[in-house]
Amino acid sequence: MVQTTSNQLKNRLRRADGQLQGILKMVDEGRECKDILTQLAAVRSGVERMMGVVVAENVKQCIVEEQLDETQQAELQDALDLVVKTH
């Protein structure tokens, strides 16, 4: 995995960890289920985005070996961006 992507993934994981720690605190404090579920949904969304980034990076690494021209690379990047945004 490219170093930049690896660093981005680590930052996202740290953010998700912080969110989960906050949710644990909310549970301990007896906060409303609605508030807890809202935060859990945010964590889930973040994890799904991370999964998209990992898949996209893996696909890029596999296809790099195919020696795509610039137009093909741009089209591939556009498609991967859509995958990452929709997850």
VEXSE-807577 format. One record per residue: residue in three letters; chain; residue number from 1; x, y, z of N, C-alpha, C in turn. Coordinates in nm, 4 decimals, padded with zeros to 6 digits. Example, Ala and Ser with C-alpha at 12.3 -4.5 7.8 and 13.67 -1.06 7.14 Angstrom:
<sites>
SITE  residu  chaine  num      n.c1      n.c2      n.c3     ca.c1     ca.c2     ca.c3      c.c1      c.c2      c.c3
SITE     ALA       A    1   01.3190  -00.5690   00.7800   01.2300  -00.4500   00.7800   01.3200  -00.3300   00.7800
SITE     SER       A    2   01.2850  -00.2250   00.7080   01.3670  -00.1060   00.7140   01.2900   00.0030   00.7870
</sites>
This chain:
<sites>
SITE  residu  chaine  num      n.c1      n.c2      n.c3     ca.c1     ca.c2     ca.c3      c.c1      c.c2      c.c3
SITE     MET       A    1   00.0861  -00.1180   00.0000   00.0000   00.0000   00.0000   00.0904   00.1238   00.0000
SITE     VAL       A    2   00.0553   00.2222  -00.0776   00.1328   00.3453  -00.0875   00.1375   00.4120   00.0502
SITE     GLN       A    3   00.2509   00.4727   00.0826   00.2700   00.5314   00.2156   00.1637   00.6343   00.2496
SITE     THR       A    4   00.1291   00.7210   00.1534   00.0270   00.8231   00.1785  -00.1053   00.7579   00.2145
SITE     THR       A    5  -00.1434   00.6568   00.1383  -00.2685   00.5864   00.1650  -00.2616   00.5168   00.3002
SITE     SER       A    6  -00.1483   00.4594   00.3317  -00.1302   00.3931   00.4602  -00.1473   00.4928   00.5743
SITE     ASN       A    7  -00.0890   00.6099   00.5605  -00.1029   00.7130   00.6638  -00.2477   00.7602   00.6752
SITE     GLN       A    8  -00.3144   00.7754   00.5613  -00.4548   00.8169   00.5631  -00.5400   00.7117   00.6329
SITE     LEU       A    9  -00.5126   00.5851   00.6046  -00.5870   00.4761   00.6664  -00.5637   00.4756   00.8179
SITE     LYS       A   10  -00.4404   00.4939   00.8579  -00.4096   00.4983   01.0022  -00.4833   00.6137   01.0696
SITE     ASN       A   11  -00.4860   00.7287   01.0046  -00.5578   00.8428   01.0618  -00.7068   00.8135   01.0748
SITE     ARG       A   12  -00.7650   00.7506   00.9738  -00.9070   00.7155   00.9795  -00.9331   00.6133   01.0901
SITE     LEU       A   13  -00.8417   00.5167   01.1046  -00.8566   00.4181   01.2113  -00.8486   00.4835   01.3489
SITE     ARG       A   14  -00.7586   00.5778   01.3647  -00.7487   00.6502   01.4926  -00.8765   00.7291   01.5206
SITE     ARG       A   15  -00.9316   00.7893   01.4169  -01.0563   00.8643   01.4318  -01.1693   00.7703   01.4740
SITE     ALA       A   16  -01.1790   00.6543   01.4093  -01.2826   00.5564   01.4445  -01.2626   00.5073   01.5872
SITE     ASP       A   17  -01.1374   00.4851   01.6252  -01.1084   00.4433   01.7625  -01.1541   00.5498   01.8619
SITE     GLY       A   18  -01.1277   00.6746   01.8319  -01.1721   00.7838   01.9189  -01.3235   00.7890   01.9292
SITE     GLN       A   19  -01.3896   00.7674   01.8158  -01.5355   00.7661   01.8173  -01.5869   00.6510   01.9035
SITE     LEU       A   20  -01.5259   00.5343   01.8899  -01.5686   00.4194   01.9693  -01.5451   00.4424   02.1187
SITE     GLN       A   21  -01.4337   00.5045   02.1512  -01.4081   00.5372   02.2924  -01.5145   00.6326   02.3452
SITE     GLY       A   22  -01.5535   00.7280   02.2607  -01.6599   00.8210   02.2991  -01.7924   00.7499   02.3196
SITE     ILE       A   23  -01.8194   00.6507   02.2355  -01.9440   00.5740   02.2484  -01.9422   00.4934   02.3776
SITE     LEU       A   24  -01.8289   00.4345   02.4102  -01.8183   00.3622   02.5380  -01.8495   00.4538   02.6553
SITE     LYS       A   25  -01.7982   00.5743   02.6497  -01.8250   00.6721   02.7550  -01.9737   00.7061   02.7603
SITE     MET       A   26  -02.0348   00.7210   02.6429  -02.1777   00.7505   02.6370  -02.2596   00.6389   02.7020
SITE     VAL       A   27  -02.2208   00.5137   02.6750  -02.2903   00.3994   02.7351  -02.2744   00.4026   02.8859
SITE     ASP       A   28  -02.1523   00.4270   02.9324  -02.1270   00.4351   03.0765  -02.2089   00.5452   03.1429
SITE     GLU       A   29  -02.2291   00.6531   03.0700  -02.3054   00.7666   03.1241  -02.4558   00.7468   03.1118
SITE     GLY       A   30  -02.4976   00.6389   03.0462  -02.6400   00.6125   03.0312  -02.7093   00.7040   02.9318
SITE     ARG       A   31  -02.6372   00.7461   02.8289  -02.6953   00.8358   02.7284  -02.8064   00.7666   02.6518
SITE     GLU       A   32  -02.8876   00.8469   02.5860  -03.0024   00.7971   02.5101  -02.9573   00.7037   02.3968
SITE     CYS       A   33  -03.0397   00.6003   02.3723  -03.0095   00.5049   02.2644  -02.9956   00.5752   02.1297
SITE     LYS       A   34  -03.0809   00.6735   02.1062  -03.0771   00.7458   01.9782  -02.9401   00.8103   01.9567
SITE     ASP       A   35  -02.8867   00.8721   02.0610  -02.7549   00.9363   02.0504  -02.6453   00.8333   02.0249
SITE     ILE       A   36  -02.6537   00.7202   02.0930  -02.5536   00.6148   02.0766  -02.5618   00.5573   01.9350
SITE     LEU       A   37  -02.6841   00.5320   01.8887  -02.7003   00.4780   01.7543  -02.6503   00.5744   01.6470
SITE     THR       A   38  -02.6701   00.7026   01.6688  -02.6194   00.8021   01.5742  -02.4676   00.7929   01.5642
SITE     GLN       A   39  -02.4022   00.7807   01.6768  -02.2565   00.7710   01.6772  -02.2084   00.6391   01.6174
SITE     LEU       A   40  -02.2803   00.5307   01.6458  -02.2446   00.4013   01.5866  -02.2579   00.4051   01.4344
SITE     ALA       A   41  -02.3610   00.4735   01.3860  -02.3788   00.4868   01.2413  -02.2626   00.5644   01.1802
SITE     ALA       A   42  -02.2145   00.6644   01.2507  -02.1003   00.7419   01.2015  -01.9752   00.6551   01.1941
SITE     VAL       A   43  -01.9549   00.5716   01.2948  -01.8394   00.4815   01.2944  -01.8518   00.3822   01.1785
SITE     ARG       A   44  -01.9709   00.3254   01.1622  -01.9922   00.2296   01.0539  -01.9621   00.2944   00.9192
SITE     SER       A   45  -02.0100   00.4147   00.8984  -01.9864   00.4857   00.7731  -01.8367   00.5051   00.7494
SITE     GLY       A   46  -01.7665   00.5441   00.8543  -01.6219   00.5635   00.8421  -01.5488   00.4350   00.8087
SITE     VAL       A   47  -01.5902   00.3259   00.8710  -01.5279   00.1962   00.8442  -01.5564   00.1530   00.7006
SITE     GLU       A   48  -01.6781   00.1745   00.6547  -01.7109   00.1393   00.5169  -01.6279   00.2200   00.4176
SITE     ARG       A   49  -01.6049   00.3461   00.4481  -01.5194   00.4276   00.3604  -01.3771   00.3732   00.3600
SITE     MET       A   50  -01.3287   00.3347   00.4783  -01.1939   00.2777   00.4854  -01.1848   00.1505   00.4018
SITE     MET       A   51  -01.2874   00.0688   00.4078  -01.2883  -00.0535   00.3286  -01.2807  -00.0197   00.1802
SITE     GLY       A   52  -01.3525   00.0824   00.1384  -01.3479   00.1259  -00.0007  -01.2093   00.1711  -00.0408
SITE     VAL       A   53  -01.1421   00.2443   00.0473  -01.0060   00.2911   00.0187  -00.9121   00.1722   00.0033
SITE     VAL       A   54  -00.9235   00.0753   00.0909  -00.8362  -00.0424   00.0837  -00.8614  -00.1197  -00.0456
SITE     VAL       A   55  -00.9878  -00.1400  -00.0799  -01.0204  -00.2108  -00.2047  -00.9676  -00.1327  -00.3246
SITE     ALA       A   56  -00.9920  -00.0032  -00.3268  -00.9475   00.0796  -00.4388  -00.7959   00.0743  -00.4544
SITE     GLU       A   57  -00.7253   00.0828  -00.3430  -00.5791   00.0795  -00.3484  -00.5306  -00.0559  -00.3991
SITE     ASN       A   58  -00.5963  -00.1617  -00.3560  -00.5595  -00.2950  -00.4016  -00.5808  -00.3084  -00.5519
SITE     VAL       A   59  -00.6942  -00.2599  -00.6013  -00.7224  -00.2665  -00.7450  -00.6175  -00.1867  -00.8215
SITE     LYS       A   60  -00.5846  -00.0674  -00.7720  -00.4837   00.0135  -00.8410  -00.3502  -00.0605  -00.8484
SITE     GLN       A   61  -00.3104  -00.1228  -00.7385  -00.1829  -00.1954  -00.7369  -00.1839  -00.3105  -00.8368
SITE     CYS       A   62  -00.2958  -00.3802  -00.8461  -00.3058  -00.4925  -00.9402  -00.3012  -00.4447  -01.0849
SITE     ILE       A   63  -00.3626  -00.3307  -01.1125  -00.3735  -00.2830  -01.2501  -00.2478  -00.2086  -01.2945
SITE     VAL       A   64  -00.1697  -00.1582  -01.2025  -00.0469  -00.0872  -01.2387   00.0403  -00.1755  -01.3265
SITE     GLU       A   65   00.0362  -00.3042  -01.2994   00.1172  -00.3972  -01.3776   00.0722  -00.4049  -01.5236
SITE     GLU       A   66  -00.0485  -00.3591  -01.5522  -00.1020  -00.3664  -01.6881  -00.0551  -00.2504  -01.7762
SITE     GLN       A   67   00.0168  -00.1538  -01.7217   00.0703  -00.0412  -01.7984  -00.0389   00.0340  -01.8752
SITE     LEU       A   68  -00.1304   00.0947  -01.8021  -00.2394   00.1708  -01.8620  -00.1884   00.3054  -01.9121
SITE     ASP       A   69  -00.2489   00.3551  -02.0211  -00.2126   00.4893  -02.0668  -00.2814   00.5922  -01.9761
SITE     GLU       A   70  -00.2496   00.7187  -01.9961  -00.3003   00.8243  -01.9066  -00.4529   00.8309  -01.9052
SITE     THR       A   71  -00.5152   00.8162  -02.0196  -00.6612   00.8212  -02.0272  -00.7221   00.7059  -01.9485
SITE     GLN       A   72  -00.6670   00.5874  -01.9653  -00.7174   00.4714  -01.8928  -00.6962   00.4871  -01.7425
SITE     GLN       A   73  -00.5817   00.5415  -01.7049  -00.5538   00.5641  -01.5634  -00.6537   00.6626  -01.5034
SITE     ALA       A   74  -00.6844   00.7700  -01.5789  -00.7799   00.8703  -01.5308  -00.9191   00.8088  -01.5170
SITE     GLU       A   75  -00.9586   00.7275  -01.6141  -01.0889   00.6623  -01.6081  -01.0963   00.5658  -01.4896
SITE     LEU       A   76  -00.9879   00.4931  -01.4681  -00.9821   00.4018  -01.3539  -00.9932   00.4793  -01.2229
SITE     GLN       A   77  -00.9198   00.5895  -01.2131  -00.9239   00.6694  -01.0909  -01.0642   00.7234  -01.0658
SITE     ASP       A   78  -01.1312   00.7693  -01.1700  -01.2691   00.8176  -01.1554  -01.3600   00.7074  -01.1027
SITE     ALA       A   79  -01.3460   00.5871  -01.1573  -01.4275   00.4745  -01.1128  -01.3977   00.4399  -00.9672
SITE     LEU       A   80  -01.2708   00.4393  -00.9308  -01.2333   00.4079  -00.7920  -01.2827   00.5149  -00.6969
SITE     ASP       A   81  -01.2790   00.6392  -00.7394  -01.3320   00.7479  -00.6552  -01.4797   00.7276  -00.6290
SITE     LEU       A   82  -01.5523   00.6820  -00.7282  -01.6955   00.6545  -00.7088  -01.7162   00.5425  -00.6082
SITE     VAL       A   83  -01.6341   00.4391  -00.6169  -01.6458   00.3266  -00.5218  -01.6212   00.3757  -00.3806
SITE     VAL       A   84  -01.5173   00.4543  -00.3626  -01.4824   00.5019  -00.2285  -01.5908   00.5944  -00.1748
SITE     LYS       A   85  -01.6475   00.6797  -00.2586  -01.7505   00.7748  -00.2136  -01.8817   00.7078  -00.1815
SITE     THR       A   86  -01.9117   00.5966  -00.2499  -02.0404   00.5324  -00.2284  -02.0379   00.4354  -00.1108
SITE     HIS       A   87  -01.9239   00.4101  -00.0535  -01.9165   00.3194   00.0622  -01.8928   00.3961   00.1884
</sites>
